[in-house]
């Protein structure tokens, strides 16, 4: 599943604003997302 750049930037901005508030589930979702864009 592909995401547009706006969604990508929103994810990056969220991670930068809340670097220590990432839950395990959010971290897992981020890992899956990272793999999906590394093509």
N, C-alpha and C positions, 0 to 999 in steps of 0.2 A: 504494500500500500504506500503510495507516494503522498507526500505532504508539500504544500506550497511554501515559499520562502517565508511568508508572514508567520505561518505556524511554527516553522523552524526558529525564527527569531524570537517568538514568544517563549518557546521552550528554553532557549539559551538565556533569555533575559530572566526568566523565573529562576533558573539554576544559579545565575550570578547574584540575584537578589537574596536568594534563600539557600546558600551553599551548605549550611549546616542543618537545614530543616527538611532535607530530602528523606522521605520514608523509604523503607525497604522496597515497597511496591513501586514507588515512583522511580527508584534507582533501577529496578528491573525493567520498567517500561522504557527508561532512557537507554538502557543497554540494547534492548530490542530495536529501538528507534535508530540508534547509532549504527547498528549492523545494517539496517535497511537502507541507509543512505551511503554506505561504503560500497559502491558498485564499481 
